[in-house]
Amino acid sequence: MGVCDFDLELRGVKLPDRESYLGDLSAEQIVEKINRFHERLKREAHLQVAPFAESYFLNLLALYPVSMCSKEMSDPLKLVAALFYFGSQPAKAEPANGEQEIKELFPRNRPSPVHRGYTFEDLALMFDRTRGAIAEAIKQKQEVAEVMLEAATLRCQRQAELAKEPEPALENLTEALTDEEKHALTQQEAEREQKKRTGLPC
């Protein structure tokens, strides 16, 4: 996504595509949206998400400007809210291999040592919506979000398992080579053997 370095993406969760068609959205509407957000942030500075809510809001505005400025939440924006909500919930159990599971949505921004997960109020501030709109969005997109998060977790686990597997033997690697590449590899091996026999350095 480029503009936004959300931890969800680092975990392999693909967020909805950024909006490229802006329609009749004007710069004035975007500025008004930002100003309203800052006014709201002053009133809701007590929320745990407040210290870094602005960066999330601006990233969301950069990715989904039409949806963020619209009165109604679009389906992609609802899905992002649900992914934020379920992706931020603390892990229910420690992994069997003893590694620490990711317990925060954005680990670089830690509001407290034990993150309880984003509340509807936190997300309402970040998305500049009402608590009811966020609750309804999460309810509508819960199933899709949970499937996406689970799929990303399984992919990451599989990649970690593959990374731990030993390197394949040379014979297995050469199976994928062309005849010319195999011949060149054989020639190099023969030259190395010849140098060893004659005592010359490689």
Secondary structure, DSSP 8 states (H G I E B T S, - for coil): --S---HHHHTT----------TT--HHHHHHHHHHHHHHHHHTTTSTTHHHHHHHHHHHHHH-HHHHHSSS--HHHHHHHHHHHHHHS--SS--TT------SSSTTS-SSSS-----HHHHHHHHT--HHHHHHHHHHHHHHHHHHHHHHHHHHHHHHHHHHS----HHHHHTTS-HHHHHHHHHHHHHHHHHHHHT---
